[in-house]
Amino acid sequence: MIVAMPTCRGCKDEVDTLVSVTVGGKKVKLCEDCADRAREEGEIARESESVIQGMMGYKGRR
């Protein structure tokens, strides 16, 4: 019996296990490498948005 390997949606490679990560408000199943990259990109985006809002004097909630 042949068992299909899961495929990462980020790099399209077959991997042993997938990790669920929230990207842009949606849960996506990625391999560990792509999941780490997505987490870092999300963190950088949040920090840069905070800096921009600080420069513009934005006082609202987010």
N, CA, C and O of each residue as an XYZ file, in Angstrom:
248
protein
N       0.843     -1.184      0.000
C       0.000      0.000      0.000
C       0.885      1.243      0.000
O       1.799      1.363      0.816
N       0.612      2.147     -0.903
C       1.404      3.365     -1.036
C       0.686      4.483     -0.299
O      -0.495      4.744     -0.528
N       1.429      5.143      0.600
C       0.877      6.254      1.372
C       1.438      7.553      0.798
O       2.655      7.704      0.688
N       0.580      8.474      0.439
C       1.009      9.760     -0.125
C       1.604     10.636      0.965
O       1.081     10.714      2.076
N       2.701     11.288      0.630
C       3.345     12.213      1.561
C       2.622     13.556      1.477
O       2.192     13.957      0.395
N       2.482     14.258      2.608
C       1.864     15.585      2.557
C       2.744     16.560      1.784
O       3.969     16.439      1.788
N       2.117     17.520      1.124
C       2.832     18.497      0.313
C       2.691     19.878      0.945
O       1.591     20.312      1.287
N       3.821     20.555      1.090
C       3.848     21.915      1.639
C       3.231     22.860      0.624
O       3.531     22.768     -0.566
N       2.369     23.775      1.076
C       1.745     24.746      0.177
C       2.689     25.891     -0.167
O       2.433     26.638     -1.112
N       3.763     26.039      0.576
C       4.710     27.120      0.303
C       5.731     26.754     -0.756
O       5.892     27.471     -1.743
N       6.426     25.636     -0.554
C       7.497     25.244     -1.463
C       7.119     24.094     -2.384
O       7.893     23.726     -3.268
N       5.935     23.524     -2.185
C       5.398     22.434     -3.015
C       6.220     21.144     -2.922
O       6.124     20.287     -3.800
N       7.023     21.002     -1.868
C       7.805     19.779     -1.656
C       7.023     18.804     -0.791
O       6.188     19.208      0.019
N       7.300     17.517     -0.970
C       6.704     16.503     -0.102
C       7.513     16.453      1.185
O       8.743     16.403      1.145
N       6.836     16.467      2.319
C       7.495     16.488      3.625
C       6.874     15.432      4.526
O       5.815     14.883      4.219
N       7.543     15.151      5.647
C       7.026     14.182      6.607
C       5.846     14.738      7.386
O       4.825     14.068      7.542
N       5.989     15.980      7.879
C       4.920     16.582      8.681
C       4.684     18.024      8.249
O       5.585     18.691      7.741
N       3.469     18.487      8.459
C       3.109     19.872      8.170
C       2.746     20.577      9.465
O       2.289     19.944     10.417
N       2.950     21.883      9.502
C       2.653     22.711     10.669
C       1.615     23.739     10.257
O       1.737     24.342      9.191
N       0.596     23.952     11.080
C      -0.415     24.976     10.798
C       0.086     26.331     11.286
O       0.484     26.483     12.441
N       0.059     27.311     10.385
C       0.519     28.658     10.697
C      -0.531     29.635     10.183
O      -1.112     29.420      9.119
N      -0.777     30.708     10.932
C      -1.713     31.732     10.491
C      -0.946     32.776      9.697
O      -0.036     33.426     10.212
N      -1.333     32.929      8.418
C      -0.688     33.889      7.523
C      -1.777     34.776      6.936
O      -2.660     34.296      6.224
N      -1.715     36.047      7.231
C      -2.706     36.976      6.699
C      -4.113     36.673      7.172
O      -5.075     36.917      6.444
N      -4.251     36.143      8.383
C      -5.564     35.832      8.939
C      -6.107     34.471      8.538
O      -7.209     34.103      8.942
N      -5.344     33.713      7.744
C      -5.784     32.385      7.315
C      -4.793     31.342      7.790
O      -3.585     31.580      7.801
N      -5.311     30.175      8.185
C      -4.438     29.080      8.587
C      -3.964     28.340      7.345
O      -4.756     27.982      6.474
N      -2.654     28.118      7.281
C      -2.041     27.435      6.151
C      -1.137     26.339      6.708
O      -0.465     26.541      7.720
N      -1.118     25.186      6.053
C      -0.246     24.094      6.471
C       1.033     24.145      5.646
O       1.013     23.994      4.425
N       2.152     24.364      6.345
C       3.455     24.508      5.712
C       4.465     23.579      6.368
O       4.231     23.069      7.463
N       5.602     23.360      5.685
C       6.698     22.607      6.299
C       7.367     23.511      7.338
O       7.063     24.702      7.412
N       8.263     22.955      8.128
C       8.907     23.728      9.201
C       9.651     24.941      8.666
O       9.552     26.024      9.243
N      10.401     24.785      7.566
C      11.178     25.901      7.023
C      10.270     27.033      6.559
O      10.505     28.196      6.887
N       9.239     26.696      5.798
C       8.310     27.713      5.302
C       7.536     28.342      6.460
O       7.252     29.540      6.432
N       7.191     27.550      7.476
C       6.462     28.070      8.635
C       7.320     29.084      9.389
O       6.822     30.132      9.800
N       8.605     28.780      9.573
C       9.505     29.716     10.245
C       9.620     31.009      9.451
O       9.595     32.098     10.023
N       9.743     30.890      8.143
C       9.857     32.055      7.280
C       8.589     32.905      7.353
O       8.666     34.132      7.413
N       7.430     32.257      7.349
C       6.149     32.977      7.413
C       5.996     33.699      8.747
O       5.504     34.827      8.791
N       6.417     33.051      9.840
C       6.355     33.699     11.165
C       7.237     34.940     11.204
O       6.826     35.987     11.706
N       8.461     34.818     10.666
C       9.387     35.950     10.657
C       8.833     37.100      9.820
O       8.911     38.257     10.231
N       8.274     36.790      8.648
C       7.714     37.831      7.788
C       6.541     38.534      8.465
O       6.396     39.752      8.352
N       5.710     37.776      9.163
C       4.583     38.365      9.883
C       5.040     39.276     11.002
O       4.470     40.345     11.218
N       6.080     38.845     11.720
C       6.620     39.647     12.818
C       7.224     40.950     12.289
O       7.023     42.013     12.878
N       7.953     40.868     11.195
C       8.563     42.053     10.595
C       7.482     43.017     10.118
O       7.610     44.229     10.295
N       6.418     42.489      9.514
C       5.328     43.334      9.031
C       4.647     44.063     10.183
O       4.332     45.247     10.062
N       4.413     43.370     11.305
C       3.782     44.018     12.461
C       4.677     45.118     13.015
O       4.196     46.205     13.335
N       5.985     44.846     13.132
C       6.901     45.843     13.669
C       6.999     47.063     12.762
O       7.013     48.196     13.241
N       7.066     46.835     11.461
C       7.185     47.973     10.543
C       5.906     48.807     10.535
O       5.973     50.031     10.420
N       4.739     48.165     10.655
C       3.484     48.905     10.726
C       3.458     49.771     11.982
O       2.987     50.908     11.944
N       3.956     49.244     13.080
C       3.994     49.992     14.328
C       4.896     51.222     14.201
O       4.554     52.299     14.689
N       6.038     51.061     13.549
C       6.959     52.180     13.368
C       6.324     53.260     12.499
O       6.415     54.445     12.818
N       5.688     52.862     11.414
C       5.039     53.819     10.508
C       3.935     54.575     11.250
O       3.815     55.793     11.117
N       3.129     53.849     12.031
C       2.049     54.505     12.767
C       2.617     55.481     13.781
O       2.049     56.551     14.002
N       3.736     55.121     14.401
C       4.384     56.021     15.350
C       4.873     57.291     14.687
O       4.742     58.379     15.248
N       5.439     57.161     13.493
C       5.932     58.336     12.762
C       4.786     59.247     12.344
O       4.949     60.466     12.295
N       3.635     58.669     12.045
C       2.487     59.454     11.588
C       1.644     59.970     12.746
O       0.698     60.728     12.535
N       1.977     59.567     13.962
C       1.246     60.043     15.131
C      -0.086     59.366     15.311
O      -0.982     59.947     15.924
N      -0.254     58.179     14.809
C      -1.519     57.440     14.923
C      -1.727     57.016     16.372
O      -0.849     56.389     16.965
N      -2.877     57.352     16.945
C      -3.159     57.045     18.351
C      -4.267     56.023     18.534
O      -4.619     55.711     19.671
N      -4.837     55.486     17.446
C      -5.950     54.529     17.534
C      -5.487     53.139     17.935
O      -4.298     52.879     18.120
N      -6.455     52.272     18.060
C      -6.141     50.894     18.423
C      -5.963     50.071     17.172
O      -6.508     50.404     16.120
N      -5.214     49.014     17.278
C      -5.053     48.048     16.197
C      -4.891     46.698     16.785
O      -4.739     45.720     16.053
